[in-house]
Amino acid sequence: MSESSNCSDYADVVLVAPVTVPYVRFSLRTAHWFAAQALSQLLKSSGLAKADIDGMSVGSFTLTPDTAIGLTQHLGISLRWLDYIPLGGACGIVALRRALRAVQAGDAEVVACIGADTNHLESFRQSLGNFSVFARDAVLPYGAGGPNASFALLTSYYMREYGATREDFGKLCVAQRQSALTYPHALFKNPLTLQEYLDARLIADPIRLFDCVMPCAGAEAFLVMHRRRAEALGLPYATVRSTSERHNAFPEDPIQMRGGWVQDRARLYGRAGIEPADVDFLQTYDDYPVMSLIQIEDLGFCAKGEGPEFIRRHSFTAEGSFPINTSGGQLSVGQAGCAAGFLGLVESIRQLTDRNLARPVPRARFAIAAGFGMITYDRGLCSGAAVLGRAGA
């Protein structure tokens, strides 16, 4: 399945009120609580009343046994439009796409897009138990204990095939940590040196500690509404130039070294009216650094296999060349379940509306936020991207 959308289709719909519920390493609170905090912040940031929110798109793994309909009762809201997207790292992009169309169609006037998850032990167990039939029945019997082992295999293959080194991956991690030091919600507050990265304890060869995201609890959210309403409310907004979404791309590939971005990028850029060189910063879904490299390639910033050389040419910090994951990304902020799929979008909206919490990217006009969810750790990869712009760009 694939669909890309023309930026002119989105001209009258904008993104406002980027908010974050601060991440915590451990929590006894439910995903419902984090979603409620996100909604409260959205209302405070936008000046809207709860009754003004008539649509909601929710990304979460740990609402179980509830889904989004149960959440509406917990939040005390009555909606005309509701969507539930437990797609992991792709849920932010997918939520955005659905919300844009809902506002365009008149199904809702104001849609709250919320990603919220907890790592409360019982909720986390339920989430893992329902995560994937494939993972339970086909992966676990072989001794693979989760994503670390799967991404270790992908990392090892990429290194052999394309000549990437641990120093290359480390450069990304160190640059993102430098950005995270200016972002108040990042869980990692200490600088990271390349030597510390290289010397970290082994997790699943060749992956070491700082290649892995840290699970945590938290929420990310933003509002989707008509441009005229945002202007009437005096809210700074980001525009949506184009979007893409694809599921189960390249099922014939024996090893998953590319995603749906490859198939959709010509339309993504064409309908946005820009080229890769026009992008001022990139937000990748960075659960492991190899996946950032794959997104850099698949989104057309360099050819497949040229990622290592691309890394060696750039600094990746907000004030340097090719800024990436300007809040620090998951590798330094943390991975709050499906909220991590919203992290790059929320940071992009902040950067493009001058509501920065992290160091701003100077004169930024265009951004790409990308996401993916490896639902089975093998196939069924869902991938998406959105080209966002500064108002007037």
BAVEXLO-73096 format. One record per residue (C-alpha): residue in one letter; residue number from 0; x, y, z. Coordinates in Angstrom, 3 decimals. Layout:
residues N
A/NUM/X/Y/Z
...
//
This chain:
residues 393
M/0/0.000/0.000/0.000
S/1/1.291/3.454/-0.834
E/2/0.019/7.001/-1.115
S/3/1.702/10.362/-1.441
S/4/-0.056/13.688/-1.189
N/5/0.289/16.994/-3.012
C/6/1.436/19.915/-0.868
S/7/-1.298/22.088/-2.412
D/8/-3.828/19.695/-0.884
Y/9/-2.543/20.694/2.539
A/10/-2.260/24.438/1.974
D/11/-5.121/25.326/4.312
V/12/-4.239/22.921/7.142
V/13/-1.403/23.623/9.588
L/14/0.360/22.208/12.644
V/15/0.444/24.085/15.945
A/16/1.082/23.712/19.676
P/17/3.965/21.217/19.863
V/18/4.131/19.794/23.400
T/19/6.076/17.177/25.330
V/20/5.185/15.480/28.590
P/21/8.655/15.092/30.155
Y/22/10.054/11.593/29.891
V/23/10.779/9.494/32.955
R/24/12.955/6.408/33.107
F/25/10.451/4.402/35.167
S/26/6.804/5.133/35.821
L/27/3.955/3.613/37.786
R/28/1.486/5.754/35.832
T/29/-0.579/4.484/32.912
A/30/-0.433/5.584/29.290
H/31/-3.814/7.213/29.917
W/32/-2.201/9.587/32.427
F/33/0.512/10.631/29.979
A/34/-2.094/11.183/27.238
A/35/-4.160/13.297/29.630
Q/36/-1.137/15.423/30.482
A/37/-0.469/15.894/26.759
L/38/-4.054/17.018/26.150
S/39/-3.842/19.447/29.070
Q/40/-0.664/20.969/27.651
L/41/-2.237/21.240/24.175
L/42/-5.149/23.216/25.598
K/43/-2.876/25.495/27.608
S/44/-0.521/26.073/24.675
S/45/-3.297/26.809/22.175
G/46/-5.775/28.653/24.404
L/47/-8.546/26.293/23.315
A/48/-11.173/24.714/25.563
K/49/-11.508/20.961/25.807
A/50/-14.815/21.141/23.937
D/51/-12.969/22.675/20.952
I/52/-11.103/19.405/20.362
D/53/-13.398/17.335/18.158
G/54/-10.875/14.892/16.694
M/55/-8.074/12.788/18.103
S/56/-5.445/10.433/16.706
V/57/-3.668/8.301/19.284
G/58/-0.474/6.280/18.983
S/59/0.173/3.920/21.894
F/60/1.138/0.357/22.708
T/61/0.309/0.412/26.396
L/62/-3.276/1.640/26.475
T/63/-4.177/-2.037/26.576
P/64/-6.725/-3.377/27.310
D/65/-8.205/0.000/26.289
T/66/-7.905/1.507/22.836
A/67/-8.553/5.105/21.805
I/68/-12.304/4.825/22.459
G/69/-11.646/3.962/26.077
L/70/-9.271/6.894/26.309
T/71/-12.033/9.330/25.323
Q/72/-13.970/8.319/28.432
H/73/-10.911/8.726/30.647
L/74/-10.301/12.188/29.168
G/75/-13.938/13.241/29.329
I/76/-14.144/14.328/25.694
S/77/-16.755/13.780/22.999
L/78/-15.308/13.565/19.483
R/79/-16.588/13.560/15.928
W/80/-13.485/11.759/14.630
L/81/-11.169/9.229/16.272
D/82/-8.202/7.172/15.132
Y/83/-5.953/4.643/16.878
I/84/-2.523/3.920/15.385
P/85/-0.280/1.460/17.257
L/86/2.391/1.565/14.544
G/87/5.432/2.301/16.666
G/88/7.893/4.615/14.994
A/89/5.593/5.294/12.044
C/90/2.586/6.340/14.097
G/91/3.434/10.050/14.212
I/92/3.578/10.362/10.420
V/93/0.489/8.221/9.961
A/94/-1.421/10.183/12.615
L/95/-0.463/13.400/10.852
R/96/-1.694/12.133/7.485
R/97/-5.021/10.920/8.855
A/98/-5.575/14.126/10.828
L/99/-4.830/16.332/7.823
R/100/-7.447/14.553/5.754
A/101/-9.999/14.644/8.583
V/102/-9.710/18.430/8.856
Q/103/-9.811/18.833/5.085
A/104/-12.923/16.678/4.818
G/105/-14.697/18.558/7.575
D/106/-14.858/15.495/9.790
A/107/-13.162/17.519/12.526
E/108/-12.121/21.113/13.105
V/109/-9.272/20.547/15.552
V/110/-7.468/17.200/15.839
A/111/-5.176/16.378/18.732
C/112/-2.405/14.021/17.615
I/113/-0.995/12.304/20.706
G/114/1.654/9.645/21.174
A/115/1.762/8.353/24.742
D/116/3.205/5.270/26.400
T/117/4.311/4.051/29.778
N/118/6.801/1.440/30.904
H/119/4.731/0.441/33.888
L/120/5.701/-3.220/34.194
E/121/2.283/-4.829/33.717
S/122/1.351/-2.577/30.793
F/123/4.740/-3.242/29.208
R/124/4.285/-7.012/29.534
Q/125/0.846/-6.851/27.943
S/126/2.255/-4.760/25.107
L/127/5.065/-7.222/24.413
G/128/2.682/-10.152/24.617
N/129/0.467/-8.665/21.910
F/130/3.199/-7.043/19.858
S/131/3.561/-9.537/17.027
V/132/2.449/-13.066/16.402
F/133/5.482/-13.419/14.159
A/134/7.841/-12.339/16.934
R/135/6.321/-14.814/19.384
D/136/6.064/-17.781/17.065
A/137/8.974/-17.373/14.673
V/138/11.637/-15.232/16.354
L/139/11.624/-16.118/20.045
P/140/12.081/-19.898/19.505
Y/141/15.434/-19.122/17.871
G/142/16.650/-17.260/20.943
A/143/16.294/-13.698/19.666
G/144/15.382/-11.735/22.759
G/145/14.074/-8.636/21.037
P/146/15.124/-5.768/18.787
N/147/18.763/-5.603/19.924
A/148/19.546/-8.935/18.294
S/149/17.642/-8.124/15.112
F/150/19.248/-4.729/14.649
A/151/22.650/-6.178/15.460
L/152/22.252/-8.421/12.412
L/153/21.249/-5.445/10.241
T/154/24.135/-3.364/11.586
S/155/26.652/-6.140/10.995
Y/156/25.433/-6.671/7.444
Y/157/25.550/-2.944/6.657
M/158/29.103/-2.700/7.962
R/159/30.275/-5.635/5.838
E/160/28.411/-4.567/2.709
Y/161/29.131/-0.823/2.697
G/162/32.256/-0.368/4.795
A/163/30.732/1.494/7.702
T/164/32.742/1.538/10.911
R/165/31.742/1.868/14.537
E/166/33.375/5.303/14.433
D/167/30.832/6.295/11.755
F/168/27.885/5.265/13.877
G/169/29.541/6.832/16.902
K/170/29.815/10.188/15.164
L/171/26.028/10.290/14.826
C/172/25.496/9.320/18.461
V/173/28.003/11.878/19.756
A/174/26.500/14.682/17.637
Q/175/23.003/13.871/18.852
R/176/24.157/13.861/22.459
Q/177/25.655/17.314/21.917
S/178/22.244/18.514/20.712
A/179/20.493/16.841/23.633
L/180/22.512/18.855/26.127
T/181/20.453/21.925/25.154
Y/182/17.111/20.061/25.206
P/183/15.541/20.083/28.681
H/184/13.501/16.885/28.264
A/185/16.433/14.652/27.251
L/186/17.063/11.858/29.742
F/187/20.779/11.780/28.913
K/188/22.354/14.924/30.346
N/189/26.070/14.122/30.172
P/190/28.310/14.738/27.150
L/191/29.343/11.658/25.202
T/192/32.789/11.295/23.634
L/193/33.608/9.034/20.733
Q/194/35.948/7.033/22.937
E/195/33.211/6.493/25.513
Y/196/30.933/5.328/22.728
L/197/33.546/2.871/21.417
D/198/34.403/1.530/24.889
A/199/30.808/0.976/26.033
R/200/29.756/-2.512/27.051
L/201/28.685/-4.976/24.393
I/202/24.951/-5.633/24.011
A/203/24.631/-7.708/20.822
D/204/27.708/-7.694/18.621
P/205/28.422/-5.203/17.033
I/206/25.864/-3.126/18.965
R/207/27.057/-1.573/22.204
L/208/25.294/0.386/24.904
F/209/25.063/3.781/23.207
D/210/23.708/2.264/19.982
C/211/20.515/1.356/21.831
V/212/17.582/3.512/22.832
M/213/16.515/3.556/26.464
P/214/12.838/2.631/27.019
C/215/11.001/5.174/29.111
A/216/7.578/6.754/29.602
G/217/6.235/10.040/28.254
A/218/4.152/11.713/25.581
E/219/4.420/13.990/22.551
A/220/1.564/15.857/20.864
F/221/0.508/18.600/18.459
L/222/-2.706/20.030/16.985
V/223/-3.923/20.009/13.388
M/224/-6.340/22.760/12.343
H/225/-7.227/25.132/9.508
R/226/-4.754/27.904/8.841
R/227/-7.386/30.616/9.355
R/228/-8.166/29.290/12.839
A/229/-4.506/29.238/13.822
E/230/-4.124/32.804/12.594
A/231/-7.244/33.918/14.485
L/232/-5.821/32.372/17.655
G/233/-2.444/34.016/17.054
L/234/-0.691/30.637/17.000
P/235/2.579/30.198/15.093
Y/236/2.262/27.260/12.726
A/237/4.204/24.943/10.461
T/238/2.907/23.953/7.055
V/239/2.823/20.497/5.512
R/240/4.327/20.398/2.026
S/241/3.887/16.679/1.331
T/242/3.739/13.300/3.021
S/243/4.284/9.651/2.201
E/244/3.378/6.314/3.733
R/245/4.167/2.752/2.660
H/246/3.824/-0.661/4.227
N/247/5.705/-3.888/3.488
A/248/8.050/-2.355/0.933
F/249/10.477/-4.615/-0.951
P/250/9.236/-7.970/0.391
E/251/11.542/-9.657/-2.121
D/252/14.711/-8.328/-0.448
P/253/16.533/-11.096/1.415
I/254/17.879/-8.544/3.920
Q/255/16.005/-5.394/4.827
M/256/18.434/-2.642/3.894
R/257/15.893/-0.206/2.427
G/258/12.387/0.977/3.161
G/259/9.405/2.545/1.461
W/260/11.054/5.971/1.336
V/261/12.911/4.788/-1.783
Q/262/9.695/4.079/-3.652
D/263/7.976/7.308/-2.653
R/264/10.701/9.940/-2.450
A/265/10.306/11.284/-6.009
R/266/6.679/12.138/-5.289
L/267/7.517/13.301/-1.771
Y/268/9.937/15.932/-3.078
G/269/8.076/16.659/-6.314
R/270/4.832/17.464/-4.586
A/271/6.639/19.478/-1.935
G/272/8.293/21.531/-4.658
I/273/11.774/21.080/-3.206
E/274/14.893/18.945/-3.610
P/275/16.905/17.127/-0.913
A/276/19.413/19.999/-0.979
D/277/16.669/22.385/0.162
V/278/16.074/20.492/3.424
D/279/17.529/22.390/6.377
F/280/17.328/19.594/8.936
L/281/16.247/15.967/9.170
Q/282/14.528/14.097/11.977
T/283/14.995/10.338/11.629
Y/284/13.512/7.565/13.709
D/285/16.753/6.594/15.397
D/286/16.218/3.532/17.548
Y/287/19.653/2.391/16.293
P/288/22.155/4.495/14.329
V/289/22.168/2.122/11.349
M/290/18.525/3.018/10.758
S/291/19.335/6.729/10.625
L/292/21.895/5.918/7.972
I/293/19.354/3.920/5.972
Q/294/16.875/6.808/6.133
I/295/19.528/9.300/5.009
E/296/20.169/7.113/1.960
D/297/16.578/6.184/1.213
L/298/15.405/9.802/1.418
G/299/17.927/10.697/-1.268
F/300/20.565/12.654/0.617
C/301/23.147/10.213/-0.751
A/302/23.071/6.967/-2.728
K/303/22.686/3.555/-1.127
G/304/25.995/2.525/0.402
E/305/27.356/6.079/0.442
G/306/26.111/6.694/3.985
P/307/29.499/6.150/5.674
E/308/31.207/8.743/3.475
F/309/28.257/11.096/4.023
I/310/28.745/10.808/7.770
R/311/32.420/11.622/7.440
R/312/31.606/14.862/5.566
H/313/29.115/16.352/8.031
S/314/28.858/17.449/11.643
F/315/25.075/16.850/12.199
T/316/24.682/19.503/14.913
A/317/22.189/22.380/14.758
E/318/24.872/24.965/14.047
G/319/26.897/22.668/11.760
S/320/26.309/20.858/8.487
F/321/23.274/18.636/7.935
P/322/21.545/18.959/11.335
I/323/19.884/15.706/12.347
N/324/17.627/14.884/15.321
T/325/18.070/18.339/16.747
S/326/16.580/17.515/20.164
G/327/18.992/14.611/20.537
G/328/16.726/11.963/19.031
Q/329/15.688/8.820/20.809
L/330/19.294/7.822/21.376
S/331/19.727/10.718/23.801
V/332/16.169/11.739/24.709
G/333/14.746/8.249/25.263
Q/334/12.175/6.025/23.582
A/335/8.737/6.487/25.115
G/336/7.013/3.808/23.059
C/337/4.809/5.238/20.323
A/338/5.567/8.752/21.553
A/339/8.977/8.244/19.954
G/340/7.201/8.174/16.604
F/341/6.058/11.746/17.330
L/342/9.369/13.047/18.687
G/343/10.795/14.231/15.354
L/344/7.526/15.841/14.254
V/345/7.138/17.770/17.491
E/346/10.757/18.945/17.329
S/347/10.309/19.978/13.678
I/348/7.246/22.066/14.520
R/349/9.185/23.751/17.331
Q/350/12.109/24.551/15.056
L/351/9.873/25.942/12.286
T/352/7.740/28.061/14.628
D/353/10.602/29.411/16.771
R/354/9.366/27.624/19.873
N/355/12.711/25.977/20.360
L/356/13.642/24.085/23.453
A/357/16.826/22.778/21.822
R/358/19.378/24.877/19.948
P/359/17.725/26.371/16.833
V/360/18.818/25.578/13.294
P/361/19.678/28.993/11.814
R/362/17.353/30.233/9.049
A/363/15.577/26.868/8.770
R/364/12.769/26.830/6.191
F/365/12.181/23.163/5.373
A/366/12.420/19.965/7.379
I/367/11.782/16.279/6.893
A/368/10.537/14.066/9.691
A/369/10.674/10.343/8.973
G/370/9.477/7.310/10.855
F/371/9.249/3.558/10.609
G/372/7.895/0.638/12.552
M/373/9.462/-2.807/12.219
I/374/6.383/-4.581/13.432
T/375/7.771/-8.100/13.003
Y/376/11.507/-7.283/13.055
D/377/11.640/-8.839/9.589
R/378/8.946/-7.755/7.127
G/379/5.873/-5.594/7.374
L/380/8.068/-2.528/7.848
C/381/5.846/0.560/7.755
S/382/7.616/3.731/6.749
G/383/6.628/7.326/6.221
A/384/7.901/10.866/5.912
A/385/6.597/14.419/5.966
V/386/8.079/17.551/4.447
L/387/7.267/20.491/6.709
G/388/7.803/24.172/6.056
R/389/8.020/27.470/7.875
A/390/5.005/29.732/7.362
G/391/5.564/31.738/4.205
A/392/8.396/29.515/2.923
//
